[in-house]
């Protein structure tokens, strides 16, 4: 599909989602309200994820959509994905400074210069706030498995309904030995593929890379592929030729373990891996595949959510 | 309680919550992870809210934690509560500008000056993103009732565990005639009081005001009180003398209706009202009142969540 045809396919599907009132426009690309029907599909798919992960006895942890700026500074995001970041800024001035800011605001000048970076950043992935909480710890024998869900932020305004600026990831994260981490990544790659197929999605597993920024991007991507670190499960949503990643399975080597001094029971630097289900994208793939009658869709796959 | 004793009571309860692993510290005051046990209590209370609101047949809508900056600019928040805002800033530069930012970052200089205000702001209340989506519409006869839940942001770092920077509000919003809006506010003030009492909380309804900023604050607060607009349901958490607002019932007059040109079926400017349950505060009040054994707490009040 040529780029123009693609843009038109995105716009068409987005309009359909608005008309079906599954998504609610906000005037900002990639920032939408979700209807109750949309949320039901997300919740039922989450139930399925919970059921399929239950035998691993994961610790359940939920983080809010912002995290410690000092932790952000440790994860190389500013180097690798600066164009996607969200930095939270606040006003900490007095009444005089407030008057100055209001004057700028009312004169349609840039008032953001009156703000100060706060203690927090938007979280770029559901598992990023987790690793700092494990900093300077030794994992129990057998490592840890953690169940996460959070709203994550990526500054990439787009008319592709599946490319949201703010969306939810449901994750299972493993912290442990290299073998434990890699086994987790591989197990969930298989399991998630079967799950997505079972609800009627035409899913393919592909070796993938992250959208690194700038001049070093090409080498970073090539290295990531050579090391066999990232797989995505892709499904056609608006295009057969350019399917959308709805789930991502990642082996981080000792990247987080070494940044946050997380050790395994035998004293080695911990390795980590995660699977992340892109909940909005999965819902959008289900609607595209099975239509907008969410009740019938939920009913059809009832046995999986239960 | 003197201020010093209060601070110490906050710190004690916060430490207890960390030790019980109900909250997980992040190194930033008011930004915490939540355990599965914590989330279970929140979910069950939400079930209770859903059940109690079911006869009103509310539209269910969920907004993400950020919303359109242009909508933020219309709601007077920058005038009244500038100190609480969260503005999302992003990097939109090229590789040269990225190198400059990285140089600042690595030299421990302020790199935030390399960022640009993005299209979005953190949402300060769960219902703020709703009104713009109703802009320039005429409500159906009988108005609208909307069920919302969202993570909201308030920049007020504090060691009071109940004063979080990022927390969830569950709301029922009414858009309609003055009578419909006021009836909604009063109905839910009564209903929520009974709900909170039914789960064993020592709740009191009090006339309240919002934390307006600056020189005009005193008058704004007095006016709000004179007009009988805001009630809070307060419960002692860390202090009997300074109980915590866990639920807020607000009548906005035609404030949002006029800002966003929302009309009633008979052509008048719509009035709005909302009830907002502070979900984290309710959970913290339940733990303080009934102890940290969340299973026993959930079991004890089972009939309400069902």
Interface residues (C-beta under 8 A of the other chain):
Chain A: X24 X25 X26 X27 X28 X29 X31 X32 X33 X34 X35 X36 X38 X39 X59 X60 X61 X62 X63 X64 X65 X66 X67 X68 X69 X70 X71 X73 X78 X79 X82 X83 X84 X85 X86 X87 X88 X89 X90 X91 X92 X95 X98 X101 X102 X105 X110 X111 X112 X115 X116 X117 X118 X119 X120 X122 X129 X130 X132 X133 X147 X151 X153 X155 X157 X165 X166 X167 X213 X214 X215
Chain B: X24 X25 X26 X27 X28 X29 X31 X32 X33 X34 X35 X36 X38 X39 X59 X60 X61 X62 X63 X64 X65 X66 X67 X68 X69 X70 X71 X73 X78 X79 X82 X83 X84 X85 X86 X87 X88 X89 X90 X91 X92 X93 X95 X98 X101 X102 X105 X110 X111 X112 X115 X116 X117 X118 X119 X120 X122 X129 X130 X132 X133 X147 X151 X153 X155 X157 X165 X166 X167 X213 X214 X215
